[in-house]
Amino acid sequence: MMYQEGLIEVTGGKVWYQKFDENGKGTPLIVLHGGPGSSCFSLQGLRKLSKDRPVILYDQLGCGRSDRPSDNHLWRLERFVEELAQVRGALNLDVVHILGHSWGTTLAAAYALTKPVGIKSIIFSSPCLSAPRWEQDQKRNLKKLPIDVQETIKCCEENGTTDSEEFEAAIEIFSKHFVNRLERKPEWLEKRPPEYRNSEIYNIMWGPSEFTVLGNLKEFDCTPQLKDITCPMLYTCGRFDEATPETTKYYSRLSPNSKFHVFEKSAHMAYIEEPEEYLSVMGDFLKTIDCQ
């Protein structure tokens, strides 16, 4: 496998990227990680798609191995959209597939709505395309948990103690239901350095809690514009996902050229919970589009 990594100059600093290439003839795939404020570390398994096409992952500015500028004005959706265009230009990705996961789908949709040329398809994996709708879904998900967990999360939000140990413990229970349902996480995933996550970006853009959006994404909702994205799209989620099957299917119905798939044994991290199935579904979709 050919492997390349490096830094790309973007607005506000440099971002770190990696490119996997086994000389497959397919259109390159660029992967947008979740967060905001996470990194591409957990998405490393997607490099296996490089047998058919180049696969590019990058840590968004402020995240993972990229620069950590202190200018909080950089943490806006519009700048991340600009960053994606800059990464694409630096790597000469004239024609490209995009796979976004979670917040990465927010970024993918916002970017697509700027009408860039050369987008062959978009995969919305566990999508967040409406902050208000995401918030509503998490409040519904919360009601499926034990009362004491619900009360802890509610009290910590009201009292501003979302950095407390009791809140962390409650979130851990929420995560086991709706984020990653594996009893044992892969060993490599446990080795992710904690500094790869930037909670400051998350707080500025989303807020201190998953369940109430207080950041600058509070009013983000691109559902009225989904009809304007005309390239082929694939919407996926886990059966137990934070990005609920009902909402994900709703987004797909609003999109004129889309398919919909549910990973039956997964929550929010199907690429880790059902890696072989995930790679199969993604790979088949991309190959089908390339053959059209």
Buried (B, 14 or more C-beta within 10 A) or exposed (E): EEEEEEBBEBBBBBBBBBBBBBEBEBBBBBBBBBBBBBBBBBBBBBBBBBBBBBBBBBBBBBBBBBBBBEEEEBBBBEBBBBBBBBBBEBBEBEEBBBBBBBBBBBBBBBBBBEEBEEBBBBBBBBBBBBBEBBBBBBEEBBEEBEEEBBEBBBBBBEEEBBEBEEBEEBBEBBBBBBBBBBEEBEEEBEEBEEEBBBEBBBBBBBBBBBBBBBBBBBEBBBBEBBEEBEBBBBBBBBBBBBBBBEBBBBBBEBBEEBBBBBBEEBBBBBBBBBBEBBBEBBBEBBBEBBEE
